[in-house]
Amino acid sequence: MKRIRRSRLAVLAALALLTATPRTVQAQMGTATQPETIVLASTTSVENSGLLAHILPGFTRETGIEVHVVAQGTGQALATAAHGDADLVLVHDPDAESKFIAAGHGVSRQEIAWNDFIIVGPGADPAHIAGTTDVLAALRAIAAAKAPFVSRGDNSGTDALEKRLWKPVGLDPATVSGAAAGGTMAGSVWYRDIGGGMGAALNAAAAMEAYTMSDRGTWLSFGHKADLRIVLEGDPRLLNRYDVILLNPQTHPQAKQGPARRFAAWLASPEGQAAIGGYMIAGQRLFHPESDPKP
């Protein structure tokens, strides 16, 4: 009799499983089979350079948390997080980051890596700036020569710094004219605002034999340099820091605070810093850990 009852119970359980909806099965079995995920709104440079592809598998192996990356210019990445579509951000525009935090979207900011910006240009070097280290003097020379210059124009961290650097030179891409250039800048023959990412800007500069400003990480990983080469580096004004920012739980209660904090902490941990510093291409380090001394 007991055997018959057990058989009936087994049959009923099997029938219940067969007729259950997927959502019911997931509820009954729990979410243990589903990996925990977070969304990282990130600047394009850490994605396009290959850094995130290098370090994220180590974090996932250690924690079981998968990181889905939304790579955009810094301005767009911060906007994505402000709209509630990310769990944390990794960006490189201190001014925009401060505004993001002041607006109540972020609660903490921590530098986790740095590298630098460089000016690249054609081998012919029509502005004669190769080997120099003063970025303002170089931009002045480019403007005076009306040598082609490609601007990203995408509200990224790179674009924001480039626009700030033109101002003390006497040029403003947002205005109709620039005194130092003696004419129109935005939309002019020599100044090209493409509204694209770093890879697109480098491709455009290579095709046009133009100058552009790039972060070093993307430049080193860029595979279509053509006649482009580094013409200026080493100016302290070109330091490029990368910060991870956690979202304010009061403003963004939907953000996955627990796993986001684990990822931010891992990036700053000895393991995360070693992974960042260990990423190289052709023997060159693309990003420095935060603890490395800055120039």
N, C-alpha and C positions, 0 to 999 in steps of 0.2 A: 504493500500500500504506500509506504514511504517513497519507494522507487517511482511509482506512478505519479505521485504528487511532485517529486523533483523533476520528472520529465515534463510534466505540464508547465511547471514554472519556467523551465528552460525554453520551452517552445514559446510561451507568452513573452519572455524577455527578448527572444529573437525577433518575434513579430513586432514588438514595440520599437526595436532598433531599426527594422526595415521601414516602418511607416513614419518614423520620426523625420522632421525636417533637419537640414544641416545645422541651422541655428540652434535647434533643440539638442542635437548631438553635441555641438560645441559647448552648450551650457552644461550638459550632463558630464562631459568628459573634462571640462575645465579648459583653461587656455595654456596649459603647460606645453602643448605641442607648438604653440605659436610663439615665435621669438619676439622679445620686446623690442620695439623700434622707437627711434626719435627722429625728428626732422631738424637738420642743421641748415640754416640759411647762411650761405657762405659766399665770400668774395670769389671771383673767378680764378684768381691767381693761384690759390692753394689747390684748386681742382684741376685747372689746365696744366699746371706744372707737374702734376702727378703726385703731389705730397699726400693728399687725402687717400688716394688709392694705395699708397705705401703704408700709411700708419693705421688706417681704420681696421683692417683685418686683425691686427694685434689687439686692439681694444675689444673687438667682438669676441675673439677667442678667450680673452681674460674674463669678460663680463657676461657674455651671451646677448649683449645689446647690439642691435644693428642700427647703423646711422645712415639715414637717407639724406642725401645732399641735394640742396637746391642752390646751384651755383649761379650767382648774378653779380652785377656790379654792387659795390658796397651800399650805395643809396637804395637800390632795389631790394637788396637783402634786408636792410633795416626796415623798409616799407613792408616787406613780406612778413617779418616778425611782428611789426606794429599792427598788421591786419589779423594777427592770430593764426598764421599759417606755418609757424615754426615753433620749435621748443627752445632753441637758443641760436645765437649768431656767432660767426667768426669773420671779422672784418678788419679793415685797415685804414680808417679815416677818423683820427681822434676827434676832430671838430664835430663831425656828424654823429659820432658815438656819444659825445657829451650831450648833444641836443636830444638824442634818443632816450638817454637816461633821464635828463631833466624833464622830458615830457611824460615820464612815469612808466615807460615801457621796459626799462632795464633796471636791475637792482645791484648788479656787481659787474666789474670789468677787470679782467686780468690779462696782462700781456703773456703770451705763450711762445712767441717766436719773433724774429726780425730778419730782414735782409735790407737791401737798398734799391733805390731806383737808379737807372742809368739813362743816358741819352745815346741812342744808336742812330747811325746815319750811313749814307753811301760812302764807298771808298773814295770818290772824287772830293768829298768834303767841301762843298762850295762855300760854306761859312767859315772854313778854316778854324775849327774848334777842336780837332783831334788832339788828344793828350792834355787838354785843359781840365781844370777841376772846379772852376767857378761857374755854377749853373746859370746865374743871372747874366754874367758876361756872355755866356754861350747863347742864351736865348736872344740877347741883344744883337749878337752877330748874325744869328739866323734871320731875325726880322730885318736887319739892315741889308742883308744880301737878298732878301725875299726868297730864301731857299725853301723848297717845299717842306712843310711840317704837317704831320698827321696827328690829329687829336682824337682821342676816343669819343668824347662828347656823350658819354653814357651815364654820367652822374656816379661813376665809380670812385673809389679812393684814389686811384691813379689820376683820373680826370680832375678830381677836386684839387689835388696837389698841383697839377700842371697849371690849372687856371689861377691858383694862388700865386704861383711863381711868376706868371706874366705881369701881375699888377705892379710890383716894384720896378719892373723893366719899363713901365709906362704904357703897357698894352692890356686891354681887357676884351676877351672874346665876346663878352655880352654886349659890348657897345658897338656903335656903328664905325668908329674910327679909333686909331691908336696913334698917339703923337710920335712915338719912336719909329713906327713903321712908315709914317707919312701917308697913311691911307687906310682903306678898309681892311679889317682883320678877319672878322667872322664872315665866312663865305667868300673870302678873297681867293685869288689865284694861288697864293703860296700857302695859306693856312687852310687845311682841309679837316673839317669836323665830320667824322664818319658815323657817329652814333653807334659804335660797335664795341666788342670786347677787345682784350689785349691781343689775342691771336689775329683778329681781323685787322687791327691797327698795324701789327707787324707785317702782315701780308700786304696791306696797302702801301706801307712804307717801302717794302722790298720792290713792289711793282712800279712805284712812282719815283724810286731813288730819292726818298724823302727821309727827314729826321723824324723821330718820335721818342717819347719817353716810355720806358718799360720797367716793370719790376724785374729784378735779376733772375728770379726763379723761373718766370715764364720765358724770358730770353734764353736761358740755358737749355730749356726743354723744347724750344721752338725749332722745328726741323727744316724750315724753308728760308734760311737767312739770305740767300742769294748774295748780293754785294754788300749787305748791311754788316756793320761792325760796331763795337762799342767805341764811341768818340769822346764820351765824358763820363767819369765816375769819381767817387771819392769826396764829393761835397757833403758835409754833415747835414745840409738841408734836405738831402735826398734819403735820409734814414727812413725805413719803412717798417713799422711795428704792426704786429698782428695781435688782436685782442679777442678773447672769447667773452661774451656777455650773456648772463642768465636773465630770463624774463621775470618781470615783476608779477608774482602770483596774484596780487590784488587786481591788477589790470588784465592779466591773462591767466585766469584760473584753469583754462584748458591745457596749458603747457604742462608737459610731463616733467615736473620739477625733479623727482628722484633720479631717473636715469640721465637727465640733462646735467644735473650736478655731478653725477659720477663721471660723465664724459669730460666736463670741464676740469674736474679734479685730476683725471687721468692725463689730460694734456699737460698739466703743470707738474705732474709727478715725475720722478726720475725715469720711469719706464717711458712715459710719453715724450719727455724731453730728449731721451736717447734716440727714440724713433724719429723725431723731427731732425735732430742733428745727423742722424745716420743716412738720411736721404741724399744721395749724390748722383750726379750725371757726369760721366767722363772724369771722375775724380774730383769734381767740384761740388761743394756743398751749396744747395739751393736756399736753405733756410737755416738760420742759427737758432739754437735754443735760447730762451729768454735770458738765461744766466750767462751766456757768452758776453765778454766785454764788447761794448760798442765803440766805434771809432770816434 
